[in-house]
Amino acid sequence: MLRSQMRNVILFSALIALIASCAKPEFSTDEPLIPAKRPALYITSQSNVLYALNPATGAHIWEKDFGTNLITQEPVVEDGTALVRTDMGIVVMDADKGTISDTIREFFIDDANRTINGAISVKGGLCYTSTAGGYVIVFDYKTKVIVKSTVKYGDPISSSGVFYNDQFIFTIQDKVYMVNQNDISILAWSFTASGNASNPTVGGGSLYVTGSARLHCVDLLTGLEIWNFNPPGGGVGYDAAPIYYGGNIIYPFGNTMYCIDSVAHAPRWVYKTDERLAGAAYAYDNTIYFGSFDNYVYAINIIDGSLRWRYRTGALVLSSPIVYNNHIYIGGYDKILYSFDTSGRLDWKFNVNGLVNLAPVIYDLNKTIYPAASGSSMQ
C-alpha cells in the first residue's frame, strides 16, 4: 500500500512538472516603442496653425494650433528641434512629435526685461535675434543663456540672416551688418542699401541684397559696394530676397523676374507676369520657380528665360517655393499647399485652412530646406 502511494506521489509530481513546462514563460514588461523619425514638410498659414506633412504624399503627421499667437516667420529646424517665431516669443518644439518644450519671450538686459522682437536665425544650438530696446543677442535655445555680449543697434533685426565662414550677416531697416558669429560685438563692416534691405544672399564670393528695387553687390571682405543694378522705371514692388545660381542673380520686382549676369551686371533675361511678384524664386536643375499675384506658379528656363510650364492656382501666390527630391512645394491664397513634379504635374495638394504667405520648410533629418526668403536656401 505504501509502495503504491509513493508511486502515485511520484506520478503526480511528474504531471505538475509537465504542466509547468508547458506554461508560457515570463517576459519583461513591454516598454513604449520609439517611433521612427521621418522627413517632414512644415507649413503655416494665417490661421496660425503649423502643419507637419509627409513630403512625398502630403499625408498629415501632426498639427499645432497657436490660436491668436501670430506666426511671423517660417519655422527654423535644427537637429530635430523646431523654433517658431511668434508675436508672443519663440516657441521651441520637437520637430518630429510637434510637442512644445518651451516658449522664450524675453531676456533681462541692462536692468530690464527685453521682449524678443526680431527675425531669428539658428546655427549650432544658438539663436540669433533682437529684443526691445534694439539689442542684438545670441542665446542657447535649450539653456536660454545669452552667449557673449549683447550689442545695441536701435531697431529689430528685420529679416533672417545668413552665415558665412565665421561671420553672421543680418539686416536692420536699410542697414546690412557683418559680425563675428561667436562674438557679435566684433563688427567687420556695415553697408547701407538704397531702401529697406531684403534678406542677404551670398554667392560667387559676394553678398547680394535688394533695397527699393535696386540690387546691390557687396564685397564680403570690406562691405563696399562693387556694383548695383536698378530696374528701369522703378515703381512699386516688394523687396524680395535675391538668389544666386550659376553666376546669375535672380530677383523679382514689380511684375518682372530679373536674371542679372554677375559679370555683365546687366539682365541676361527678364520675364514679365500679368501681376506683381512678392515671393523670392527658387533655383533647381536650371529652372527658376516662383509664384505671382496672377494666380500662377511659374517654371522658367535659367538659360534664356523661356517658359517651361505654369500652373494656375485658385488665388494669388505670395509664398516662396522650395524644391526637394525633384518636387516643388508652394502655398497660395486659395489656402492650398501644392506639390508638383519638375514637369509641372500636380502630385498632391493639402488644405491648410488659411491664407499662405510664408513658405514651406522641409527637414530631412540631415539638413533643412528653406525658401530663399529665409536667407538659408539650399540651392
C-alpha positions as a LaTeX table, in Angstrom:
\begin{tabular}{lrrr}
\hline
Residue & $x$ (\AA) & $y$ (\AA) & $z$ (\AA) \\
\hline
Met1 & 0.00 & 0.00 & 0.00 \\
Leu2 & 2.79 & 2.40 & 0.97 \\
Arg3 & 4.66 & 1.50 & $-2.18$ \\
Ser4 & 1.51 & 2.30 & $-4.25$ \\
Gln5 & 1.08 & 5.69 & $-2.54$ \\
Met6 & 4.69 & 6.59 & $-3.24$ \\
Arg7 & 4.23 & 5.72 & $-6.89$ \\
Asn8 & 1.14 & 7.99 & $-7.09$ \\
Val9 & 3.04 & 10.88 & $-5.47$ \\
Ile10 & 5.86 & 10.47 & $-7.99$ \\
Leu11 & 3.39 & 10.38 & $-10.91$ \\
Phe12 & 1.56 & 13.45 & $-9.60$ \\
Ser13 & 4.83 & 15.38 & $-9.22$ \\
Ala14 & 5.82 & 14.44 & $-12.74$ \\
Leu15 & 2.42 & 15.64 & $-14.02$ \\
Ile16 & 2.83 & 19.00 & $-12.25$ \\
Ala17 & 6.32 & 19.39 & $-13.72$ \\
Leu18 & 4.93 & 18.58 & $-17.22$ \\
Ile19 & 2.16 & 21.18 & $-16.88$ \\
Ala20 & 4.65 & 23.78 & $-15.63$ \\
Ser21 & 6.93 & 23.12 & $-18.58$ \\
Cys22 & 4.03 & 23.75 & $-20.99$ \\
Ala23 & 3.07 & 27.10 & $-19.37$ \\
Lys24 & 4.08 & 30.40 & $-21.02$ \\
Pro25 & 7.45 & 31.70 & $-19.85$ \\
Glu26 & 7.54 & 35.10 & $-18.16$ \\
Phe27 & 8.53 & 38.08 & $-20.34$ \\
Ser28 & 9.74 & 41.53 & $-19.36$ \\
Thr29 & 7.18 & 44.30 & $-19.20$ \\
Asp30 & 6.64 & 45.96 & $-22.59$ \\
Glu31 & 8.22 & 49.41 & $-22.89$ \\
Pro32 & 6.90 & 52.13 & $-25.22$ \\
Leu33 & 8.31 & 51.77 & $-28.70$ \\
Ile34 & 10.32 & 54.70 & $-30.04$ \\
Pro35 & 8.70 & 55.87 & $-33.30$ \\
Ala36 & 10.97 & 56.08 & $-36.32$ \\
Lys37 & 11.94 & 59.62 & $-37.22$ \\
Arg38 & 10.98 & 60.70 & $-40.72$ \\
Pro39 & 11.42 & 63.68 & $-43.03$ \\
Ala40 & 8.66 & 66.26 & $-42.69$ \\
Leu41 & 7.37 & 69.30 & $-44.54$ \\
Tyr42 & 6.26 & 72.21 & $-42.36$ \\
Ile43 & 3.73 & 74.81 & $-43.49$ \\
Thr44 & 1.86 & 77.59 & $-41.72$ \\
Ser45 & $-0.99$ & 79.87 & $-42.72$ \\
Gln46 & $-2.69$ & 82.98 & $-41.40$ \\
Ser47 & $-4.92$ & 80.69 & $-39.37$ \\
Asn48 & $-1.80$ & 80.30 & $-37.15$ \\
Val49 & $-1.70$ & 76.51 & $-37.41$ \\
Leu50 & 1.62 & 74.77 & $-38.03$ \\
Tyr51 & 1.28 & 71.54 & $-40.01$ \\
Ala52 & 3.81 & 68.72 & $-40.41$ \\
Leu53 & 3.21 & 66.65 & $-43.55$ \\
Asn54 & 4.81 & 63.76 & $-45.37$ \\
Pro55 & 6.64 & 65.48 & $-48.27$ \\
Ala56 & 6.15 & 62.51 & $-50.59$ \\
Thr57 & 2.40 & 62.04 & $-50.13$ \\
Gly58 & 1.09 & 65.11 & $-48.31$ \\
Ala59 & $-0.21$ & 62.88 & $-45.53$ \\
His60 & $-0.88$ & 64.62 & $-42.22$ \\
Ile61 & 1.71 & 63.87 & $-39.49$ \\
Trp62 & 0.73 & 66.41 & $-36.81$ \\
Glu63 & $-0.52$ & 69.95 & $-36.39$ \\
Lys64 & $-0.25$ & 72.63 & $-33.72$ \\
Asp65 & $-2.79$ & 75.43 & $-33.34$ \\
Phe66 & $-1.22$ & 78.63 & $-31.98$ \\
Gly67 & $-4.60$ & 80.34 & $-31.59$ \\
Thr68 & $-4.24$ & 84.12 & $-31.56$ \\
Asn69 & $-0.45$ & 83.82 & $-31.25$ \\
Leu70 & 0.61 & 85.08 & $-34.70$ \\
Ile71 & 3.29 & 83.09 & $-36.53$ \\
Thr72 & 5.62 & 85.64 & $-38.12$ \\
Gln73 & 8.35 & 83.54 & $-39.77$ \\
Glu74 & 8.88 & 80.11 & $-41.28$ \\
Pro75 & 9.95 & 77.51 & $-38.69$ \\
Val76 & 13.71 & 77.17 & $-38.22$ \\
Val77 & 14.63 & 73.49 & $-37.76$ \\
Glu78 & 17.92 & 72.13 & $-36.46$ \\
Asp79 & 18.80 & 68.67 & $-35.10$ \\
Gly80 & 15.18 & 67.68 & $-34.53$ \\
Thr81 & 14.21 & 70.94 & $-32.82$ \\
Ala82 & 11.89 & 73.49 & $-34.44$ \\
Leu83 & 11.90 & 77.14 & $-33.40$ \\
Val84 & 8.77 & 79.06 & $-34.33$ \\
Arg85 & 8.89 & 82.84 & $-34.14$ \\
Thr86 & 5.58 & 84.32 & $-33.00$ \\
Asp87 & 4.38 & 87.69 & $-31.71$ \\
Met88 & 4.47 & 86.23 & $-28.19$ \\
Gly89 & 8.03 & 84.86 & $-28.33$ \\
Ile90 & 9.99 & 81.94 & $-29.76$ \\
Val91 & 8.23 & 78.59 & $-29.36$ \\
Val92 & 10.63 & 75.63 & $-29.05$ \\
Met93 & 9.18 & 72.34 & $-30.34$ \\
Asp94 & 10.07 & 68.73 & $-31.03$ \\
Ala95 & 10.13 & 68.73 & $-34.83$ \\
Asp96 & 9.14 & 65.06 & $-35.06$ \\
Lys97 & 6.31 & 64.99 & $-32.50$ \\
Gly98 & 5.03 & 68.58 & $-32.57$ \\
Thr99 & 5.20 & 68.94 & $-28.78$ \\
Ile100 & 6.18 & 72.26 & $-27.21$ \\
Ser101 & 9.07 & 72.21 & $-24.75$ \\
Asp102 & 9.42 & 75.94 & $-24.08$ \\
Thr103 & 8.39 & 79.46 & $-25.08$ \\
Ile104 & 11.12 & 82.07 & $-24.86$ \\
Arg105 & 9.66 & 85.55 & $-24.56$ \\
Glu106 & 12.26 & 87.88 & $-23.05$ \\
Phe107 & 15.70 & 88.36 & $-21.56$ \\
Phe108 & 16.88 & 90.53 & $-18.71$ \\
Ile109 & 19.30 & 93.03 & $-20.26$ \\
Asp110 & 20.56 & 96.31 & $-18.78$ \\
Asp111 & 18.29 & 96.15 & $-15.74$ \\
Ala112 & 15.08 & 95.49 & $-17.67$ \\
Asn113 & 13.12 & 92.64 & $-19.25$ \\
Arg114 & 13.52 & 92.94 & $-23.01$ \\
Thr115 & 10.97 & 91.09 & $-25.18$ \\
Ile116 & 12.16 & 89.33 & $-28.33$ \\
Asn117 & 11.08 & 91.29 & $-31.41$ \\
Gly118 & 13.37 & 90.35 & $-34.31$ \\
Ala119 & 13.69 & 87.72 & $-37.00$ \\
Ile120 & 15.56 & 84.60 & $-35.92$ \\
Ser121 & 18.48 & 82.65 & $-37.37$ \\
Val122 & 19.85 & 79.42 & $-35.91$ \\
Lys123 & 23.20 & 77.64 & $-36.07$ \\
Gly124 & 24.92 & 75.15 & $-33.77$ \\
Gly125 & 22.34 & 75.29 & $-30.99$ \\
Leu126 & 22.39 & 79.08 & $-30.88$ \\
Cys127 & 19.63 & 81.50 & $-31.85$ \\
Tyr128 & 20.46 & 84.94 & $-33.25$ \\
Thr129 & 17.78 & 87.61 & $-32.87$ \\
Ser130 & 16.99 & 91.00 & $-31.30$ \\
Thr131 & 14.96 & 92.38 & $-28.41$ \\
Ala132 & 13.09 & 95.51 & $-27.43$ \\
Gly133 & 15.49 & 98.36 & $-26.87$ \\
Gly134 & 17.38 & 97.44 & $-30.03$ \\
Tyr135 & 19.63 & 94.73 & $-28.57$ \\
Val136 & 21.02 & 92.04 & $-30.88$ \\
Ile137 & 21.60 & 88.84 & $-28.91$ \\
Val138 & 22.79 & 85.27 & $-29.30$ \\
Phe139 & 21.47 & 82.63 & $-26.91$ \\
Asp140 & 21.45 & 78.89 & $-26.39$ \\
Tyr141 & 17.87 & 77.91 & $-27.15$ \\
Lys142 & 17.99 & 74.90 & $-24.80$ \\
Thr143 & 19.50 & 76.60 & $-21.73$ \\
Lys144 & 18.27 & 80.14 & $-22.53$ \\
Val145 & 21.70 & 81.52 & $-21.65$ \\
Ile146 & 22.94 & 84.54 & $-23.61$ \\
Val147 & 26.31 & 83.85 & $-25.24$ \\
Lys148 & 29.00 & 86.53 & $-25.17$ \\
Ser149 & 27.92 & 90.16 & $-25.26$ \\
Thr150 & 24.79 & 91.93 & $-26.47$ \\
Val151 & 25.00 & 94.81 & $-28.93$ \\
Lys152 & 22.58 & 97.72 & $-29.16$ \\
Tyr153 & 21.65 & 98.66 & $-32.73$ \\
Gly154 & 18.41 & 100.54 & $-32.04$ \\
Asp155 & 15.92 & 98.59 & $-34.15$ \\
Pro156 & 14.81 & 94.95 & $-34.58$ \\
Ile157 & 16.51 & 92.55 & $-36.99$ \\
Ser158 & 14.19 & 92.81 & $-39.97$ \\
Ser159 & 14.92 & 89.52 & $-41.73$ \\
Ser160 & 16.68 & 86.26 & $-41.04$ \\
Gly161 & 20.39 & 86.39 & $-41.73$ \\
Val162 & 22.99 & 84.24 & $-43.41$ \\
Phe163 & 26.13 & 82.59 & $-42.01$ \\
Tyr164 & 29.35 & 82.89 & $-43.99$ \\
Asn165 & 32.58 & 81.35 & $-42.73$ \\
Asp166 & 32.68 & 82.52 & $-39.10$ \\
Gln167 & 30.53 & 85.57 & $-39.73$ \\
Phe168 & 26.84 & 86.35 & $-39.33$ \\
Ile169 & 25.22 & 88.78 & $-41.78$ \\
Phe170 & 21.85 & 90.38 & $-40.98$ \\
Thr171 & 19.73 & 93.40 & $-41.84$ \\
Ile172 & 18.09 & 96.18 & $-39.82$ \\
Gln173 & 15.96 & 98.51 & $-41.93$ \\
Asp174 & 18.32 & 99.73 & $-44.72$ \\
Lys175 & 21.49 & 98.53 & $-42.99$ \\
Val176 & 23.41 & 95.30 & $-43.58$ \\
Tyr177 & 25.85 & 94.18 & $-40.86$ \\
Met178 & 28.55 & 91.52 & $-40.78$ \\
Val179 & 29.62 & 90.44 & $-37.29$ \\
Asn180 & 31.64 & 87.61 & $-35.81$ \\
Gln181 & 29.18 & 84.78 & $-35.17$ \\
Asn182 & 30.99 & 83.80 & $-31.95$ \\
Asp183 & 31.12 & 87.35 & $-30.61$ \\
Ile184 & 28.63 & 89.73 & $-32.22$ \\
Ser185 & 30.32 & 92.74 & $-30.64$ \\
Ile186 & 33.06 & 92.33 & $-33.27$ \\
Leu187 & 31.78 & 94.23 & $-36.32$ \\
Ala188 & 33.50 & 93.50 & $-39.63$ \\
Trp189 & 31.56 & 96.09 & $-41.63$ \\
Ser190 & 28.18 & 97.67 & $-42.32$ \\
Phe191 & 26.54 & 98.64 & $-45.60$ \\
Thr192 & 23.63 & 100.96 & $-46.35$ \\
Ala193 & 21.22 & 99.79 & $-49.04$ \\
Ser194 & 19.05 & 102.11 & $-51.13$ \\
Gly195 & 15.96 & 101.18 & $-49.08$ \\
Asn196 & 14.79 & 98.59 & $-46.56$ \\
Ala197 & 17.18 & 95.71 & $-47.15$ \\
Ser198 & 15.96 & 92.25 & $-48.13$ \\
Asn199 & 17.36 & 89.01 & $-46.78$ \\
Pro200 & 21.08 & 88.89 & $-47.64$ \\
Thr201 & 22.34 & 86.20 & $-50.01$ \\
Val202 & 25.93 & 85.01 & $-50.53$ \\
Gly203 & 27.09 & 83.66 & $-53.88$ \\
Gly204 & 30.23 & 83.68 & $-56.00$ \\
Gly205 & 32.26 & 85.35 & $-53.26$ \\
Ser206 & 29.96 & 88.36 & $-52.97$ \\
Leu207 & 26.92 & 89.44 & $-50.97$ \\
Tyr208 & 23.68 & 90.39 & $-52.69$ \\
Val209 & 20.83 & 92.37 & $-51.18$ \\
Thr210 & 18.00 & 94.49 & $-52.57$ \\
Gly211 & 16.56 & 97.78 & $-51.36$ \\
Ser212 & 13.84 & 99.83 & $-53.09$ \\
Ala213 & 14.18 & 97.67 & $-56.22$ \\
Arg214 & 17.94 & 98.21 & $-56.55$ \\
Leu215 & 20.15 & 95.11 & $-56.44$ \\
His216 & 23.44 & 95.67 & $-54.57$ \\
Cys217 & 26.56 & 93.54 & $-54.96$ \\
Val218 & 28.77 & 93.96 & $-51.88$ \\
Asp219 & 32.35 & 92.85 & $-51.23$ \\
Leu220 & 32.31 & 90.31 & $-48.40$ \\
Leu221 & 35.72 & 91.37 & $-47.08$ \\
Thr222 & 35.22 & 95.14 & $-46.98$ \\
Gly223 & 31.47 & 95.74 & $-47.09$ \\
Leu224 & 31.97 & 98.12 & $-50.02$ \\
Glu225 & 29.60 & 98.10 & $-52.97$ \\
Ile226 & 31.08 & 96.55 & $-56.10$ \\
Trp227 & 28.18 & 97.31 & $-58.44$ \\
Asn228 & 24.43 & 97.73 & $-58.48$ \\
Phe229 & 21.53 & 97.30 & $-60.84$ \\
Asn230 & 18.40 & 99.47 & $-60.80$ \\
Pro231 & 15.40 & 98.19 & $-62.77$ \\
Pro232 & 14.23 & 100.68 & $-65.39$ \\
Gly233 & 11.14 & 102.64 & $-64.48$ \\
Gly234 & 11.28 & 101.90 & $-60.74$ \\
Gly235 & 7.71 & 101.69 & $-59.49$ \\
Val236 & 6.07 & 99.92 & $-56.58$ \\
Gly237 & 7.04 & 96.41 & $-55.61$ \\
Tyr238 & 8.24 & 94.08 & $-52.90$ \\
Asp239 & 11.91 & 93.79 & $-51.98$ \\
Ala240 & 12.13 & 90.01 & $-52.12$ \\
Ala241 & 15.37 & 88.18 & $-51.42$ \\
Pro242 & 17.66 & 87.61 & $-54.41$ \\
Ile243 & 19.10 & 84.18 & $-55.15$ \\
Tyr244 & 22.44 & 83.31 & $-56.72$ \\
Tyr245 & 22.57 & 80.48 & $-59.25$ \\
Gly246 & 25.17 & 79.64 & $-61.90$ \\
Gly247 & 26.71 & 83.11 & $-61.97$ \\
Asn248 & 23.32 & 84.80 & $-62.11$ \\
Ile249 & 21.34 & 86.76 & $-59.54$ \\
Ile250 & 17.60 & 86.25 & $-59.83$ \\
Tyr251 & 15.15 & 88.52 & $-58.05$ \\
Pro252 & 11.64 & 89.93 & $-58.58$ \\
Phe253 & 10.43 & 93.49 & $-58.68$ \\
Gly254 & 7.01 & 94.73 & $-59.75$ \\
Asn255 & 5.65 & 92.13 & $-62.15$ \\
Thr256 & 9.06 & 91.15 & $-63.52$ \\
Met257 & 11.55 & 88.44 & $-62.60$ \\
Tyr258 & 15.09 & 89.64 & $-63.38$ \\
Cys259 & 18.06 & 87.43 & $-64.14$ \\
Ile260 & 21.20 & 89.57 & $-63.76$ \\
Asp261 & 24.54 & 88.34 & $-65.05$ \\
Ser262 & 27.15 & 88.72 & $-62.29$ \\
Val263 & 29.89 & 89.64 & $-64.80$ \\
Ala264 & 28.00 & 91.92 & $-67.20$ \\
His265 & 25.93 & 93.45 & $-64.32$ \\
Ala266 & 23.01 & 93.56 & $-66.73$ \\
Pro267 & 19.93 & 91.42 & $-67.41$ \\
Arg268 & 20.52 & 88.13 & $-69.13$ \\
Trp269 & 16.74 & 87.96 & $-69.43$ \\
Val270 & 13.57 & 89.30 & $-67.85$ \\
Tyr271 & 10.23 & 87.54 & $-67.52$ \\
Lys272 & 7.04 & 89.54 & $-67.06$ \\
Thr273 & 3.86 & 88.20 & $-65.47$ \\
Asp274 & 0.40 & 89.75 & $-65.52$ \\
Glu275 & 0.54 & 90.84 & $-61.85$ \\
Arg276 & 3.04 & 91.65 & $-59.10$ \\
Leu277 & 5.60 & 89.25 & $-57.66$ \\
Ala278 & 6.14 & 89.08 & $-53.90$ \\
Gly279 & 7.93 & 85.84 & $-53.05$ \\
Ala280 & 11.54 & 85.00 & $-53.78$ \\
Ala281 & 12.38 & 82.49 & $-56.50$ \\
Tyr282 & 13.97 & 79.07 & $-56.04$ \\
Ala283 & 16.53 & 77.62 & $-58.44$ \\
Tyr284 & 16.83 & 73.93 & $-59.20$ \\
Asp285 & 18.21 & 71.97 & $-62.16$ \\
Asn286 & 18.49 & 75.01 & $-64.47$ \\
Thr287 & 14.93 & 76.08 & $-63.70$ \\
Ile288 & 13.65 & 79.07 & $-61.74$ \\
Tyr289 & 10.40 & 78.56 & $-59.80$ \\
Phe290 & 8.19 & 81.32 & $-58.37$ \\
Gly291 & 4.59 & 82.40 & $-57.84$ \\
Ser292 & 2.67 & 85.53 & $-58.85$ \\
Phe293 & $-0.35$ & 87.64 & $-57.94$ \\
Asp294 & $-1.82$ & 86.45 & $-61.27$ \\
Asn295 & $-2.54$ & 83.09 & $-59.52$ \\
Tyr296 & 0.12 & 81.15 & $-61.45$ \\
Val297 & 3.15 & 79.13 & $-60.37$ \\
Tyr298 & 5.93 & 79.52 & $-62.97$ \\
Ala299 & 8.88 & 77.40 & $-64.09$ \\
Ile300 & 11.37 & 79.39 & $-66.20$ \\
Asn301 & 14.43 & 78.18 & $-68.12$ \\
Ile302 & 17.54 & 79.71 & $-66.50$ \\
Ile303 & 19.39 & 79.83 & $-69.84$ \\
Asp304 & 17.07 & 82.02 & $-71.90$ \\
Gly305 & 14.14 & 82.96 & $-69.64$ \\
Ser306 & 11.62 & 80.94 & $-71.65$ \\
Leu307 & 8.55 & 79.43 & $-70.00$ \\
Arg308 & 8.81 & 75.73 & $-69.26$ \\
Trp309 & 5.40 & 75.43 & $-67.63$ \\
Arg310 & 2.94 & 77.25 & $-65.42$ \\
Tyr311 & 0.07 & 76.12 & $-63.23$ \\
Arg312 & $-2.98$ & 78.19 & $-62.35$ \\
Thr313 & $-3.96$ & 78.06 & $-58.67$ \\
Gly314 & $-7.19$ & 79.35 & $-57.17$ \\
Ala315 & $-5.82$ & 82.68 & $-55.91$ \\
Leu316 & $-2.74$ & 84.89 & $-55.82$ \\
Val317 & 0.60 & 83.37 & $-54.74$ \\
Leu318 & 2.82 & 85.33 & $-52.31$ \\
Ser319 & 4.75 & 82.41 & $-50.86$ \\
Ser320 & 8.24 & 81.45 & $-51.96$ \\
Pro321 & 8.65 & 77.86 & $-53.21$ \\
Ile322 & 11.16 & 75.19 & $-52.21$ \\
Val323 & 12.36 & 72.11 & $-54.08$ \\
Tyr324 & 13.11 & 68.71 & $-52.53$ \\
Asn325 & 13.64 & 65.33 & $-54.23$ \\
Asn326 & 12.54 & 66.69 & $-57.61$ \\
His327 & 9.30 & 68.13 & $-56.20$ \\
Ile328 & 8.25 & 71.76 & $-55.94$ \\
Tyr329 & 6.23 & 72.92 & $-52.92$ \\
Ile330 & 4.39 & 76.25 & $-52.71$ \\
Gly331 & 1.32 & 77.64 & $-50.97$ \\
Gly332 & $-1.26$ & 80.20 & $-52.09$ \\
Tyr333 & $-4.07$ & 82.49 & $-51.03$ \\
Asp334 & $-6.52$ & 79.75 & $-52.00$ \\
Lys335 & $-5.45$ & 78.10 & $-48.69$ \\
Ile336 & $-3.79$ & 75.23 & $-50.53$ \\
Leu337 & $-0.26$ & 73.84 & $-50.33$ \\
Tyr338 & 0.72 & 72.37 & $-53.72$ \\
Ser339 & 3.26 & 69.70 & $-54.64$ \\
Phe340 & 4.38 & 69.45 & $-58.30$ \\
Asp341 & 6.95 & 67.31 & $-60.03$ \\
Thr342 & 9.50 & 69.07 & $-62.21$ \\
Ser343 & 7.33 & 68.60 & $-65.32$ \\
Gly344 & 4.55 & 70.66 & $-63.73$ \\
Arg345 & 2.30 & 67.70 & $-62.95$ \\
Leu346 & 0.33 & 68.15 & $-59.72$ \\
Asp347 & 1.25 & 65.38 & $-57.27$ \\
Trp348 & $-0.95$ & 66.35 & $-54.33$ \\
Lys349 & $-2.40$ & 69.31 & $-52.51$ \\
Phe350 & $-3.30$ & 69.95 & $-48.89$ \\
Asn351 & $-5.82$ & 72.43 & $-47.44$ \\
Val352 & $-4.16$ & 74.48 & $-44.69$ \\
Asn353 & $-7.39$ & 76.34 & $-43.84$ \\
Gly354 & $-5.84$ & 79.78 & $-44.13$ \\
Leu355 & $-4.12$ & 82.20 & $-46.50$ \\
Val356 & $-0.49$ & 81.22 & $-47.11$ \\
Asn357 & 2.14 & 83.96 & $-47.19$ \\
Leu358 & 5.01 & 82.08 & $-45.53$ \\
Ala359 & 6.93 & 79.42 & $-47.42$ \\
Pro360 & 7.12 & 75.68 & $-46.70$ \\
Val361 & 10.20 & 74.22 & $-44.98$ \\
Ile362 & 11.49 & 70.64 & $-45.14$ \\
Tyr363 & 13.65 & 68.84 & $-42.58$ \\
Asp364 & 15.06 & 65.57 & $-43.91$ \\
Leu365 & 16.92 & 64.61 & $-40.68$ \\
Asn366 & 20.26 & 65.71 & $-42.17$ \\
Lys367 & 19.58 & 69.23 & $-43.36$ \\
Thr368 & 16.77 & 71.74 & $-43.65$ \\
Ile369 & 15.47 & 73.09 & $-46.97$ \\
Tyr370 & 14.50 & 76.75 & $-46.62$ \\
Pro371 & 12.97 & 79.24 & $-49.05$ \\
Ala372 & 15.28 & 81.96 & $-50.35$ \\
Ala373 & 13.39 & 84.43 & $-48.16$ \\
Ser374 & 14.94 & 82.79 & $-45.11$ \\
Gly375 & 18.42 & 83.66 & $-46.25$ \\
Ser376 & 19.37 & 79.98 & $-45.97$ \\
Ser377 & 18.10 & 78.38 & $-49.16$ \\
Met378 & 19.73 & 75.11 & $-50.24$ \\
Gln379 & 20.29 & 75.89 & $-53.91$ \\
\hline
\end{tabular}
